[in-house]
Amino acid sequence: MTDTTMALRAPAAETEPTRAGRPERDHTAPAPRARSARRWFSGLRRAEPWRDAALLGLLNHGVLLVAALLQPSLLVLVLLAVPLSVGLATGTLTVLHDAGHRMLAKRAWPNVLAVQLAVPAGLWVGQWTLKHRVHHKLLQVYPIDESTRSSGVLRLHREAPLRPMHRHQHLYAWPLYSLAWLGDARSQLTYLFTGIVAGSETPGVRPRLGSFLVEKALWLLVLSPYIHLLGFGRMAVLLIAAMTLGSLIAAVVTVIGHVNEGLVSPPGPPGREWAAQLVRTTASFRTDSRLARWFTGGMTHHLAHHLRPVALRSELPALNETAVPEVVAQVGLPLSEYRTFSAAVAAHFRRLRELGRPGAEVVGQLSPSAAGAVASPAQ
């Protein structure tokens, strides 16, 4: 089976393994030596996610430790929020994302532990994982995919209702992106009390509540030494400032990959056109930069990630050079790939303006100014 064939197949739903009694002996199971080699290879693949989680954990806890020991003034405390915001944003795009795809371990708890230790930002891994699975299964399908809707203040999909305020959304969207952490907190509480994640089965109250309490307790346990040394109020100032700036970074990196010029907002589920829908709805940027790929958790190669969700970040450039051009050629659609991050952000600005005005129901096409920033399938 070729890489392209594997990429064209829609990912199967990620489910937890269950045991209903003792299974019958499988005579086709691999030999012990083969199983050992498979475990060894699996361990090697998990080394990269754990390495990145460790590096980001050192960065975030280093900043928190400096703040706790130095007891700085309020101004210095806010300045310390800048490197912390970068660490939290990168951790959200990297460690949380890896945990959502069970890249750190097959079981849930090591993934939860890695996120709460490396990215102490109040994230709920269990709830985010459900939302992210829906995102991959029903990419940009309104209103099921949460990335297609907001509180109504922003219009991010052509199927969403158009309101007068949206005419200026390309101007006021940016400060709202910085409040994404509040939106995530609201999403967590909604799921906690209702158990509803659009496009996913509703779990019972007890496992939902248990997951929430365990993760929040672990988060507070990780932060408790810093709260003790720095004080609750000053710690709150540092975290709120860092999460606000970090939300802006993470939200922009994420949204430019799906709400941009040349991308098509699908009217419904992809059906058999899964690969075509990925190409229509996903843009990449700055694919030649190893540093940008690391700091964005691989979102520079967004289409390659959607084609192979469990690919390591180090594998994405090769996929971008092989599977992506082949899939694009097979589906016969243009490839949206911006040469720079700023070009992708500028095109997102223009797409927001299009979506805020009547006529945006017609899919936005590349403007002459954007054409030079986007690679064609042949490039």
N, C-alpha and C positions, 0 to 999 in steps of 0.2 A: 504494500500500500504506500503510495507516494505521499510526500508532505502535503501537496495540494489537495489530494483526496481526503486526507485526514482533516485538513482545514475547512473543507467544504461541508463537512458533517456537523450538524448542530450539536452542541454539547448536551449530553444527557443530564437529566435533573440530578443534582447532588443530594443524595439521601444518606441517612445514617444506616450503617449495617445493623441488621436485627438477627436474632437467633430464635427460632421457634423449634425448640427441641434439638436433638443431635442430628446433624445432617448425615446422609448416607456417604459412605466412603467414595471419594472421587478418584477413579483409577486413571484419569487423564491428568491429574495434578502433577506439577513439575517436580522433579527429583529434589532431594534436600540440598544438593549442591547448587542447583539452579535457583532455589528459593533463597539460599544464602547470598548468592551473587545479586539477586534482585534487591534484597534488603540493603546490601552494601551500596548498590547504585542509588537506591532511594535515599540513603543517608548522605551521599555526596550531593544530591540535588537539594537536600534541606540545608546544607551548609551555607549557601549564599543567603537565604532569608534570615537565618540565625545570625550570620555575620553582620548584616545590615541592621538588624534589630539591636545587636550589641553596640554598634557604633552610634546609632541614634540615641540609645539609652544613655551612653556615656556623655553625649553632647547635652541632652536635656537635664540629666542629673548633675552634670558639671555646672550648668548655669544656676540651677536651683541651690546647689551647695554653696556657690559663691555668694548668692543673694542671702542665704541663711547665715553664713559666717561673717560677712562684711557688715550686715545690717545697714545698707546704704540709705541715702536720702530718697525721697519719693521720685525725684527726677532721675537719679541713677537707676532706681528700681524699674522705672518705665523703659529706660535705655536697655536694661538687661532683658526686657521682654522681647527685644528685636531678635537676638540669636535664639532665644527660646521659641519664638514664633516660627522661625525657619525649621527648627528641630521638630516641633509639633506638626507643622504642615507636611514636612517630608515623611515623618512617621505615620501620619494618616494615609498618605499616598502610597507608602511602602509597607510598613509593618501591618497596619489594619487591613490593607488590600491583600497581603499575603495570607493573613489569618482567615479572611473571607473565602479564600480558595484552598484553605487547609494546606498551605505550602510549608508551614513550619512543622506540622505533625498531622497524622491522620485523625487523631482524637481531637476533640474540641478544646480540652483544658490547657494543653501547652500553647495553643494559639491565643487563648484568652490571657494566659499568664504573660506571654511575650508582649502583647499590646499594652496591658496595664502597667508592666514594668518599664517599657521603653517609651510609651506615649501617655503619660498621666494627664489626660485631658478630659476625663469623664465619658469616654466612649463606651458603647455597649456592643461588644463584638457579636453576641448572639443575634441581636436585632438587626445590626448592620449587615450581617452575612445573609440573612433572609432577603433583605432589600436588594442586595447586590446580585444574588442569584436571579431574581426577577429581572434586574437590569440586563443581565446577559441573555436571558431567555426571551425577553420581550423588549428588545432594545428600542428606545424612543417611541414606544407605543403609548399614546396618550389615552387615559390618564394613569395607566397601570404602572409604567416606569416612573418612579418618583422624580427622576431628573427632568421630566417633561413638565412638571407642575411646581408651582410655589404657592404662596398664600393668596395669589391673585394679583399681587402688586406687580409681578413680572409676567410677561407672556413669552414662554420659551418654546412653544409649539404652535403650529398653524391651526391645530384643532381647538386650542384653548380659546375661551371667550376674549373678545377684543373690547377693551374699555378705554375711555378717553385718556386716562392717565398714562396708558402705555405709549402714547405718542412721544413721551419724553423718557422712556425707560432706558434708552441708550446712554442717558446722562446720569440717572439716579441709581442704576443697577449696581454700580461699583461699591458704594458704601453698604448696600444691602448684602453684597457677597461677604463682606466682613462680619455680618451677623449670622452667618451660616451655622455657627455653633449653637445659637439660640434655636434655630430651626431644627437642628438635630436633637436638642433637648426636648423640644415639643414633640418631635416624631417618636422619641423614646417613650415619653409619657403616654402618648396616644396608643402605642403598641402595648404598653404595660396594662392599661385599663381596658382596652378593647380586644387586643390580640390580633388585630387586623393589619396585615401587610398585603396590599393589593397584588394579586397574582400568585399568592402563596396560601398554603393551608394554615388555618388558625390553630396554634397549639393550645393546650390546656392552661388554666390559670396557674396551677401549682408549678409546673416547670418554667413558665414564663416569669413568675414572681421569684422563684429560686435563682434563676439565671441573673435577674436584675440585682437582687440583693448581694449575691456572691461577687459580681463584678464591681458593684459600687463599694462594697466593703474592702475589696482588694485595692481599689483606687485610693480610698481614704487611708488605708494602711500604708501604701507607698508614699503618700504625701504627708503623713502624720509627723515624721521627724522635722520636715521643713516648716510645717505649721507651728510646731512647738518652738522652734528657734526664731522664726521670723514673725510669728503672730498671725492670727487668722485674717485680720483686716488687710495687712500688707501682702500676705500670700494671695488673697483674693484679688488685689489690685494687679499683682504680677501675672496671675493666671488669666484674668479677664483681658488684660492688654495683649498678652501673648496669643490667646485664642482668637481675639478679634483680628489681629494682623495675620495670624496663621490661617484663619478661615478665608481671608481674602486671597491669599496665595493658593491654597488648595482648591478653592472654588473656581478661580480663574483657570488654573491648569486643567481642571476637570471639564468645565463647561465649554471651553474652546474646542474640545474634541468632539462635541455633538451638536452644538448650536453655532453654526458658522456658514459662511457663504458657500454655495455649491453643494450643500448637504440637503437631502430630501427628508422631510418629516413624513414618515409612513402613516397611512390612514388606519392601519390595523396590523395584526400579527403577521409575521413574514411567511408562514406556511412553508412551502417548498423553496421559496426564494430567500432562504436564510442568509446565504453568502452575499447575495445581491443587496439585501437590506443592510448588512454590515458596511459594505462599500458606500452605499447611499448616505449613511447616517454617521460616519466616523471620519475624523480628520486627524492627521499626525503633524508633527512639527519638529524642527531641529533634530532630525534623525542622525545627523553626523556628529553630534556632541555626546561623548560618553558621560561628561559631568552633568549635563542637562538630563540625561536618561536616569542617572542615579538620584538626583534631587527631586525628580518628578515621579519616581516609582515606576518608570517605564512608560509613562503616559505620552512621551515623545513618539513612541511607536504604538499609538492607540489602536490602529487597525490590526496590527500584528498581534496585539494582546487579545483582541476580541476573536481573532481567528484561532488562537491557541491560548486560552485563558490560563492554563497552568504552566506556560513557558516561563523559564527564568528570565530575569532582566538581561542577563548576559547572552541569552539566546535570541532576543528580539531583533537585533540588527541582521542576523542571518535570515530570519523569517521575513524581514522587510525586504531583503534582496532576492528571496526565492519564492516563498509561498504567496506573498502579497501581490507581486506583479502577475503571477500566473492566475490567481483568483480574479484579479481585476480584468485581465484579458478574457477570461472565460465568461464573466458576466457581462462584459462589454460596456462598462461604466467608467467614467473618469475617476481618477484617484485624487483625493484632496490631501495634499502634503505641503505644508508651509515650510519655507526654508528657514525662517526665524520665528522665535516666540513672539516678537513684537508684531510681525506680519499677521500671525494667527489672532492676536488680541485685537488688532485694528479691524480685521475681517469680522470678528465677533461683534465688535461695536457696530459695524454697518448692518449686520444681520439682526441685531436687536432693534435697530431703527426700522428695518423693513417689517419685522414682526409687530411693531407698535403702530403700524399704519394700515389702513384698508388696502387690500390687494396683496398682502403678505401670504394669503392662502395659496397664491401661485408661488411655487418653490423658488427661493432666492437663487439667482445665478451669479456666477463670478463677474465682478465688475472689472473694467479694464485695469484699474489700479491693483486689483488682487490677482489678476491673471499671471503677472510676473512673479508672484510669491508662491504660487501653487504649481506643483510639478504635475505634468501629464503622465498617463500610464507608461509612456515610452521612456520617460526620463529615469 
